Amino acid sequence: MKVNPQQLAFLATFLKRRSGVVIDASKAYLVEARLLPVLRQRGLDDFEGLVERVRSARDPGLEQDVLNAMMTHETSFFRDRSPFETVKRLLPDLLKRRTVARHLVLWSAAASSGQEAYSLAILLNEHFREALVGWSVRILATDISEPVLARAREGLYSDFEVARGLPVELRDKYFVRLQGKWSIGHDCRKYVEFRRMNLLEAWQGVPPCDVVFLRNILIYFDIPTRAAILAKMRSTVRPDGALFLGGAETMLGVCDTYDRVEGVGCSAYRPRSGPAAKRP
Ligand SMILES: C[S@@+](CC[C@H](N)C(=O)[O-])C[C@H]1O[C@@H](n2cnc3c(N)ncnc32)[C@H](O)[C@@H]1O
């Protein structure tokens, strides 16, 4: 089933307005592949029917299904490793600075099915368990897409999913076998709180954060949207905290109000103190 240029333009505008995600005219095949199951499930004959239903705005469930289907949820445990190594290196100093408050907040800001947030929880358990006794530790994990968040809350992963990025020793230490899958254990779950949140909307209830993972999400946005999110992030990342972007994402040409902190095989970013520099 084919999507024509007008239908594609309508769906691209809808997606951009609702989520910030940009798709161009060369992505017709992607729209067709991702939305075909939505069409079938709704008994719609073609893309015109889908566009009409979305245009009429009478079916919020369909709008959500279209948005969810168009998202890329690719993720894995300890994806790219180096940001996690960098957190491990930065945390001792950060914990020293927080010894009075004994409060630590990490945020996985496009959490998908939860592997990123649980990897942070594993890292804390593996390397900082004793240091964090008596602390209040919170890993906030948010995403626009409710179905992936439901999976994340369930915390149940296939053999294939745990084999991607998770060493066997960590799998055996932090997961239990359940229904032929791997269920993340209480030691990690206790830190993590999943919540639906659209980065384009108000960031309600997001506290000042010590570490933010905003990875593999800006790449789907246009430059003004990236700049707006990074500007908003300045007041969320603590001045001595750290913001991580994905391996293919950069601040260059988007935002120059952060300082780069050299990490282990990657950089982290820290809001620059003093007057915010102008965006190029
Ligand atoms: C490719 S995944 C990244 C997962 C993880 N951060 C990683 O690097 O492995 C991108 C996620 O961003 C979410 N997303 C897309 N637009 C969003 C928005 N406007 N607000 C919040 N999440 C969004 C998608 O639902 C998807 O789960």
The ligand as a Gaussian input file, in Angstrom:
#p B3LYP/6-31G(d) Opt

LIG

0 1
 C       16.191000       5.842000      19.622000
 S       15.325000       5.896000      21.149000
 C       16.645000       6.316000      22.247000
 C       16.685000       5.417000      23.462000
 C       17.876000       5.628000      24.392000
 N       17.989000       7.005000      24.819000
 C       19.152000       5.172000      23.757000
 O       19.990000       5.996000      23.380000
 O       19.349000       3.958000      23.627000
 C       14.444000       7.444000      20.989000
 C       13.230000       7.545000      21.905000
 O       12.785000       8.897000      21.914000
 C       11.388000       8.908000      22.079000
 N       10.868000      10.219000      21.653000
 C       10.669000      10.692000      20.408000
 N       10.172000      11.927000      20.434000
 C       10.066000      12.282000      21.737000
 C        9.619000      13.442000      22.419000
 N        9.174000      14.519000      21.765000
 N        9.630000      13.441000      23.767000
 C       10.078000      12.359000      24.458000
 N       10.510000      11.227000      23.867000
 C       10.510000      11.191000      22.523000
 C       10.911000       7.737000      21.240000
 O        9.646000       7.255000      21.665000
 C       12.044000       6.720000      21.455000
 O       11.707000       5.761000      22.436000

